[in-house]
Amino acid sequence: MSESENEAKSEIENDSSRRGFITSLGAATGLAALGTLFGGSKIVNAQELGLNAMGPTPEQAQALMQLPDRPVVMVNLLKFSNSGAGADDYAQYGRDVGRILASIGAEIIFSGVCQTTFIGGAEWDSIAAVRYPNARALLQMAQSAEYQAISSNRSSGLEGQVNLAVFETDSL
């Protein structure tokens, strides 16, 4: 092969290599932009204490009690037990707890069945958002005899859950 043919071949290989690099860079940049758009860069700072717990740690209960005295929405990410009756047991719990919620001034503001996970690695079966007058109302309800009488359906219906205390805002 002549020197000019070697240079031409080298140029073609370099050009092909640059196109491959630019193509992969474009895909990586696009994925990075998508991750940034959805807050993906924050995942590094996420702290996993325990997925699918059935109750708060003492520290979590204390932190909840320290929240300001204002309405709080509890976002419940629910995983039903694999017992076969998990969803049915939890549905009965939901009907029963609805009456208790009304008596303390709380209300279910959203509930739904999860279809797929778009971002992240956890799979949930259902989500419910419940607005309480304040965090203490939730803890008082959970300790009441009326609630204790219905809580067995929650226990048998769930493998576990994540429960997030959220204050509503007017804007993001």
C-alpha positions in Angstrom: 0.0 0.0 0.0 1.4 3.4 -1.0 1.9 6.2 1.5 -1.1 8.2 0.0 -3.3 5.1 0.3 -2.2 4.7 4.0 -3.0 8.3 4.7 -6.4 8.0 3.1 -7.2 4.8 5.0 -6.0 6.5 8.3 -8.2 9.5 7.5 -11.2 7.3 7.0 -10.6 5.4 10.2 -10.1 8.7 12.1 -13.2 10.1 10.6 -15.2 7.0 11.5 -13.8 7.1 15.0 -14.7 10.7 15.4 -18.3 10.1 14.2 -18.6 7.2 16.6 -17.3 9.3 19.5 -19.6 12.2 18.6 -22.6 9.8 18.2 -21.9 8.2 21.6 -21.2 11.7 23.2 -24.5 12.9 21.8 -26.4 9.9 23.3 -24.6 10.3 26.6 -25.2 14.1 26.7 -28.9 13.5 25.9 -29.3 11.0 28.7 -27.5 13.3 31.1 -29.8 16.2 30.1 -32.8 14.0 30.6 -31.5 13.0 34.0 -30.9 16.6 35.0 -34.4 17.5 33.8 -35.9 15.0 36.2 -33.5 15.7 39.0 -31.4 12.6 38.3 -28.3 14.3 39.6 -29.8 14.3 43.1 -29.9 10.5 43.3 -26.3 10.6 44.5 -27.5 12.4 47.6 -30.4 10.1 48.3 -30.3 8.2 51.5 -32.0 4.8 51.7 -33.0 4.0 55.3 -35.2 1.0 54.4 -37.7 0.3 51.7 -41.0 -1.4 52.6 -41.0 -0.7 56.3 -44.2 -1.3 58.3 -43.6 1.5 60.9 -41.3 4.4 61.6 -38.1 4.2 63.4 -38.0 6.1 66.7 -36.0 8.9 65.0 -38.5 9.2 62.2 -41.4 9.4 64.7 -39.5 12.1 66.6 -38.8 14.0 63.4 -42.5 13.9 62.4 -43.5 15.3 65.8 -41.1 18.2 65.3 -42.9 19.3 62.1 -44.7 22.7 62.2 -48.3 22.7 63.3 -49.8 22.9 59.8 -51.5 20.6 57.3 -49.3 17.8 56.1 -49.9 15.4 53.2 -48.6 11.8 53.8 -47.7 10.2 50.5 -47.9 6.4 50.9 -46.0 4.2 48.4 -47.5 0.8 49.0 -46.3 -2.7 48.2 -48.9 -5.4 48.8 -48.1 -8.7 50.4 -47.8 -11.7 48.1 -50.3 -13.7 50.2 -52.8 -13.4 47.4 -55.3 -11.5 49.6 -52.9 -8.6 50.1 -54.6 -6.1 47.9 -58.1 -7.1 49.2 -57.0 -6.9 52.8 -55.5 -3.4 52.2 -58.7 -2.3 50.4 -60.7 -3.3 53.5 -58.3 -1.3 55.6 -58.7 1.7 53.3 -62.5 1.6 53.7 -62.2 1.3 57.5 -59.6 4.0 57.9 -61.6 6.4 55.8 -64.2 6.7 58.6 -61.4 7.4 61.1 -59.8 10.0 58.9 -63.0 11.9 58.5 -63.4 12.0 62.3 -60.0 13.7 62.8 -60.4 16.1 59.9 -58.1 14.2 57.5 -59.0 13.1 54.0 -57.7 10.9 51.2 -56.9 13.3 48.4 -55.5 10.8 45.9 -55.2 7.1 45.4 -54.2 5.1 42.4 -52.8 1.8 41.1 -49.2 2.0 39.9 -48.7 1.0 36.3 -44.9 1.2 35.7 -41.8 2.8 37.1 -40.4 5.5 34.9 -37.4 6.7 37.0 -35.8 4.8 39.8 -35.6 1.2 40.8 -38.5 0.5 43.2 -41.8 -1.0 42.1 -44.9 0.0 44.0 -48.4 -1.5 43.7 -50.4 1.6 44.8 -50.1 5.1 46.0 -52.3 7.1 48.4 -52.0 10.7 49.5 -53.7 11.7 52.7 -54.0 15.2 54.0 -53.9 15.5 57.8 -54.6 18.7 59.8 -51.1 18.2 61.3 -48.6 15.5 61.9 -49.7 15.0 65.5 -53.2 14.0 64.2 -51.6 11.1 62.3 -49.7 9.9 65.3 -52.8 10.2 67.6 -54.9 8.3 65.1 -52.3 5.5 64.9 -52.3 5.1 68.7 -56.1 5.1 69.0 -58.1 2.0 70.0 -60.3 2.5 67.0 -57.3 2.4 64.6 -55.7 -0.5 66.4 -58.9 -2.5 65.9 -58.6 -2.1 62.0 -54.9 -2.2 61.6 -54.7 -6.0 61.2 -55.9 -5.6 57.6 -53.1 -3.1 56.9 -50.5 -5.5 58.4 -51.7 -8.5 56.4 -52.3 -6.5 53.3 -48.8 -4.9 53.0 -45.4 -6.2 52.5 -44.3 -2.7 53.4 -44.4 0.9 52.4 -42.6 4.2 52.3 -44.5 7.1 53.8 -43.4 10.7 53.0 -44.5 13.8 55.0 -45.0 16.6 52.5 -46.0 20.2 53.0 -48.0 21.7 50.1 -46.6 24.7 48.3 -48.0 27.2 45.8 -45.1 26.6 43.4 -42.1 24.4 42.8 
